[in-house]
């Protein structure tokens, strides 16, 4: 339990002596333990955790990139609407407070007037302004961490997904961490933001009625602003083939939040023919597999297949794979629902994507051999790599590859037999035509030479940014730090958890 100090008018704190504004309520540590157990025991889903915060002790929330000290004058803008969590006691010279805001005090936290005693590292006082406020947007993919369990969130094992699916999806559990304050813009072009559940300041909401009551509180109005409205269902995806994330209608807003309105912040790529996966904001170097499926397809079963048959192999260390149901535009019709698999690896330069290429080939061979048993009809591949300047594409249809290969072999066998009989004089063929055909084939082989069908791909992972380390809301910083943090193997449909697959 925390003590809220609401600021209803501008105030100027001066000469407080030894009076301390502090919390007088005791926090029960058992509460957070029970909360953790409750969340862990809840239905398995993907957890999306908000990264930035407006905590007083977060150095990146101040214009001097440090926490105010005793000789400082603390400045909040008078028109700044803000909720600030204070974790400890701070001695200050002066503090200007906003017109509308609140301090949320942890037990023992508070403010005291500086008594003139020496404070190490704070010999020269200055004006320190609180800067974190309006710039953090719900639909910015760089401001979320995603994991398949609460334990993975704590350990920094974040999953890999396209941009639309990095923002909370309709069957996700959203978490705003306990002992943090925040302010987030929930403007939405769709107006309604669908979630499975949302946890705020240690309280989990799984029904619209309870959440609506909370959203009427003064604290909620300082934490959330904008035209969006939450709807929580406490429901899982009802379709065993998977459910779409539900953020396609927000694609433009998601990309604008990530890249800026001009959309010109995409990273420079090493491949010459990059492509854009469904649900992503920028083109990438890498590979995608689009699977068409029958009503019997089970996405959890197929994820389990990929995990144990391929991703667990040492040779695929460094490969990241995301699998989810998306709606893909078609030339002959508006769109069709497919299972999209996006693959990236940690190779660089001309070797970018070589491991992802190999894994793609292995998956497609497996589709050709065993696709029927998983309910897979067709697999289409699109690749762009550092070692192959002309992106490749192809389609594998289960049940037709074997026939095609056998037909080619029979054709070659028949042609070879006819040539053999012709040379023995047992049959007569139009020799001029055959010779021309044979010579033309040899010429093509000489010109073509050995072909390198390799393809490559730079690492594609959850973007890292200042928000991850410090709590600020800068997507531009995120795009400068395109590096993978995952040492293990993580892949996900935004609706399912790896623990659910193995269970």
Rosetta blueprint (number, residue, H / E / L):
1 X L
2 X L
3 X E
4 X E
5 X E
6 X E
7 X E
8 X L
9 X L
10 X L
11 X L
12 X E
13 X E
14 X E
15 X L
16 X L
17 X L
18 X L
19 X L
20 X E
21 X E
22 X E
23 X L
24 X L
25 X L
26 X L
27 X L
28 X L
29 X H
30 X H
31 X H
32 X H
33 X H
34 X H
35 X H
36 X H
37 X H
38 X H
39 X H
40 X H
41 X H
42 X L
43 X L
44 X L
45 X L
46 X L
47 X E
48 X E
49 X E
50 X E
51 X L
52 X L
53 X L
54 X L
55 X L
56 X L
57 X L
58 X L
59 X H
60 X H
61 X H
62 X E
63 X L
64 X L
65 X L
66 X L
67 X L
68 X L
69 X L
70 X L
71 X L
72 X L
73 X E
74 X E
75 X E
76 X L
77 X L
78 X L
79 X L
80 X L
81 X E
82 X E
83 X E
84 X E
85 X E
86 X E
87 X L
88 X L
89 X E
90 X E
91 X E
92 X E
93 X L
94 X E
95 X E
96 X E
97 X L
98 X L
99 X L
100 X E
101 X E
102 X E
103 X E
104 X E
105 X E
106 X L
107 X L
108 X L
109 X L
110 X E
111 X E
112 X E
113 X E
114 X L
115 X L
116 X L
117 X L
118 X L
119 X L
120 X L
121 X L
122 X L
123 X L
124 X L
125 X L
126 X L
127 X E
128 X E
129 X E
130 X E
131 X L
132 X L
133 X L
134 X L
135 X L
136 X L
137 X E
138 X L
139 X L
140 X L
141 X H
142 X H
143 X H
144 X E
145 X E
146 X E
147 X E
148 X L
149 X L
150 X H
151 X H
152 X H
153 X H
154 X H
155 X H
156 X L
157 X L
158 X L
159 X L
160 X L
161 X L
162 X L
163 X H
164 X H
165 X H
166 X H
167 X L
168 X L
169 X L
170 X L
171 X L
172 X L
173 X E
174 X E
175 X E
176 X E
177 X L
178 X L
179 X L
180 X L
181 X L
182 X L
183 X L
184 X E
185 X E
186 X L
187 X L
188 X L
189 X L
190 X L
191 X L
192 X E
193 X E
194 X E
195 X E
196 X L
197 X E
198 X E
199 X E
200 X E
201 X L
202 X L
203 X E
204 X E
205 X E
206 X L
207 X L
208 X H
209 X H
210 X H
211 X H
212 X H
213 X H
214 X H
215 X H
216 X L
217 X L
218 X H
219 X H
220 X H
221 X H
222 X H
223 X H
224 X E
225 X E
226 X L
227 X L
228 X L
229 X E
230 X E
231 X E
232 X E
233 X L
234 X L
235 X L
236 X L
237 X L
238 X L
239 X L
240 X L
241 X L
242 X L
243 X L
244 X L
245 X L
246 X L
247 X L
248 X H
249 X H
250 X H
251 X H
252 X H
253 X H
254 X H
255 X H
256 X H
257 X H
258 X H
259 X H
260 X L
261 X L
262 X L
263 X L
264 X L
265 X L
266 X L
267 X L
268 X L
269 X L
270 X L
271 X L
272 X L
273 X L
274 X L
275 X E
276 X L
277 X L
278 X L
279 X L
280 X L
281 X L
282 X L
283 X L
284 X E
285 X L
286 X E
287 X E
288 X E
289 X E
290 X E
291 X E
292 X E
293 X E
294 X L
295 X L
296 X L
297 X L
298 X L
299 X H
300 X H
301 X H
302 X H
303 X H
304 X H
305 X H
306 X H
307 X H
308 X H
309 X H
310 X H
311 X H
312 X L
313 X L
314 X H
315 X H
316 X H
317 X L
318 X L
319 X L
320 X E
321 X E
322 X E
323 X E
324 X E
325 X E
326 X E
327 X E
328 X E
329 X E
330 X L
331 X L
332 X L
333 X L
334 X L
335 X E
336 X E
337 X E
338 X E
339 X E
340 X E
341 X E
342 X E
343 X E
344 X E
345 X L
346 X L
347 X L
348 X L
349 X H
350 X H
351 X H
352 X L
353 X L
354 X H
355 X H
356 X H
357 X H
358 X H
359 X H
360 X H
361 X H
362 X H
363 X H
364 X H
365 X H
366 X H
367 X H
368 X H
369 X H
370 X H
371 X H
372 X H
373 X H
374 X H
375 X L
376 X E
377 X E
378 X E
379 X E
380 X E
381 X E
382 X E
383 X E
384 X E
385 X L
386 X L
387 X L
388 X L
389 X L
390 X L
391 X L
392 X E
393 X E
394 X E
395 X E
396 X E
397 X E
398 X L
399 X L
400 X L
401 X H
402 X H
403 X H
404 X H
405 X H
406 X H
407 X H
408 X H
409 X H
410 X H
411 X H
412 X H
413 X H
414 X H
415 X H
416 X H
417 X H
418 X H
419 X H
420 X H
421 X H
422 X H
423 X H
424 X L
425 X L
426 X L
427 X L
428 X L
429 X L
430 X L
431 X H
432 X H
433 X H
434 X H
435 X H
436 X H
437 X H
438 X H
439 X H
440 X H
441 X H
442 X H
443 X H
444 X H
445 X H
446 X H
447 X H
448 X H
449 X L
450 X L
451 X L
452 X L
453 X L
454 X L
455 X L
456 X L
457 X L
458 X L
459 X L
460 X L
461 X L
462 X L
463 X L
464 X L
465 X L
466 X H
467 X H
468 X H
469 X H
470 X L
471 X L
472 X L
473 X L
474 X L
475 X H
476 X H
477 X H
478 X H
479 X H
480 X L
481 X L
482 X L
483 X L
484 X L
485 X L
486 X L
487 X L
488 X L
489 X L
490 X L
491 X L
492 X L
493 X L
494 X L
495 X L
496 X L
497 X L
498 X H
499 X H
500 X H
501 X H
502 X H
503 X L
